[in-house]
Amino acid sequence: MSGAVSSNAQPRPAGTQGDAVDAARAIDPQAPFFVVMNAGSGRVAPDDARRQIEAALAQAGRRHEVLLVDRPGRLPAVAQRAVEQASAQQGVVVAAGGDGTLNAVAAAVLPSGRPYGVVPLGTFNYFARGNGIPTDTAAAAALLTREAARPVQVGLMNERVFLVNASLGLYPQLLQDREAFKRRYGRNRIVAGLAALSTLLGRHPQLRIVIEDDGGTQRSLRTPTLFVGNNRLQLERIGLEEGAAVQHGRLVAITPAPVGPLGMLGLVLRGAAGRLGAAEEVASLACRELAVAPVSRYRRGRMKYAIDGEVGQMRPPIRFQVAAQPLMLIKPAEHGLDSEDAD
């Protein structure tokens, strides 16, 4: 099939890998690329990354424009402008940055139905690697010029898009503390590890919540964190067999039992070793929807959340679900899970 994806096309719901191949849509060779690039992402200097992206697109004879974002707060507005330009010119929107940047651009692209490409420039790059997209900048940019757009599953947290994961409780706090440490001491693995250790060995307020799955089953529980995954690579890396469910219209929810600081540290070490699923203190559930609310109606203030590494606050009740419309991602038709170590 040839031609760019029309902005009023009706993509098929995300499903199996076979469904994705059947629904593949080739990109028109004349379609322009609008690249939203976060200047603050990754280990590659912004100028070097930009040169590599532009060189790959130029070598393939593809028209392109790079929209450089120097302040994170401008990402949504710039992404929306890129979508408007792509819709008017039957083009492609590309996000160049870490998972947070990819999320912000995907949120703008999703309602439009436009083809979406990624050039991963972040630290972990789970979304790209889980979809067979190389972490090398030049290679990822070159892939945009030869692959088709294929539907991939997107998660929603109260209508907020997430590509990799969304969470409540301790995990968002860990991310927030890690960013504070990095701003103060620098961005490297040792600083990130010390930040995580400081958070895990501190006091862990417990979430007291009622969750209801898509089968209507309700349960009350206490847990330090609720983690909802939408990325098979990340879930299988920590040892959860349910990871494959995210390729079949499901999200995977993880709730550890209340444990002390040392117990929580032990669970993190289990996850790092790929054995979290074997821990008796951890429950996991694959579902299409999950509703969450505080047990007490007197505790309904804002809850801290994280979506693809970005932290914020949201009022409950909170619903996690698979979006009805998939994201049309430019990616290889078939690929194995990335074996590359996370950076």
Protein Blocks (a to p, Z undefined) as FASTA:
>chain_A
ZZdddfkbccdddddfklmmmmpccddfklccdddddfkgcjbdfklmmmmmmmmmmmno
pacdddddfbfklmmmmmmmmmmmmmmnopadddeddfklmmmmmmmmmmnopacddddf
bfnommmmmnopafbfklmmmmmmmpccdddddddeehiacfkbccehjlmmmmmmmmmm
mmmnopcfklmmmmmmmmmmmccdddddddddfkopacddddfbdcddfbfklmmmnopa
klmmmmnopacddddddddfklmmmmmmmmmnopmmmpmkbccdddfbdcdddfblklmc
ccdddeehiacdddddddddddfbdcdddddfbdcddfbdcZZ
